[in-house]
């Protein structure tokens, strides 16, 4: 007989894996992508990276970390993936060699990584990050953030609309572009 069936519930829908950011490799052999799973009972989520061959015959999970791993980008030679991970607390760029080994951190941007792209020559990452307008570097912006956190007042003076974007306070920060060497190193702000 048929197994007893039950109606699809909200929890079933919510806990289904959500695929994101499919990226085809430059050599056309692979697709890297993310899957996020939500756990309603534990009120948390986990996002990891996966790899599938373009013929669909090979499929494997690449990351197995409880932090969020997302937004994969391929190296020009199709041998490495860079991605954003929150493994060390803030969103940073990590690199994974597909021939084996653990993912290694590339960036240490004090304001975190919102989005990034990899240069065609593989030497640099351009990164979007949120910084205070008068801060020259991400580190200077993070220092300002720490100073503001010491303030005992929690009120806000709202003198313009839109005073917040969806569910996030920008606190007067702007999106800026910084460039980071792919081999690791200091982030340089390239936009005012």
QUIJORA-V67395 format. One record per backbone hydrogen bond with DSSP energy under -0.5 kcal/mol. CO is the residue of the C=O (numbers start at 1). NH is the residue of the N-H. Records with the same first field share a line. If there is no record, write none. Layout:
CO = NH, NH
This chain:
9 = 13
10 = 14
11 = 15
13 = 16
17 = 19
18 = 36
20 = 34
23 = 32
25 = 28
29 = 54
30 = 25
31 = 52
32 = 23
33 = 50
34 = 20
35 = 48
36 = 18
37 = 46
38 = 40
39 = 43, 44
44 = 39
46 = 37
47 = 69
48 = 35
49 = 62, 63
50 = 33
51 = 60
52 = 31
53 = 56
58 = 53
60 = 51
68 = 86
70 = 84
73 = 82
75 = 78
79 = 98
80 = 75
81 = 96
82 = 73
83 = 94
84 = 70
85 = 92
86 = 89
91 = 113
92 = 85
93 = 106, 107
94 = 83
95 = 104
96 = 81
97 = 100
104 = 95
106 = 185
108 = 110
109 = 112
112 = 114
115 = 128
117 = 126
119 = 122
123 = 182
124 = 119
125 = 127, 180
126 = 117
127 = 178
128 = 114, 115
129 = 131, 176
131 = 174
132 = 135
137 = 141
138 = 142
139 = 143
140 = 144
141 = 145
142 = 146
143 = 147
144 = 148
145 = 149
146 = 150
147 = 150
148 = 151
156 = 158
157 = 159
164 = 166
165 = 168
168 = 165
170 = 173
172 = 133
174 = 131
176 = 129
177 = 190, 191
178 = 127
179 = 188
180 = 125
181 = 184
188 = 179
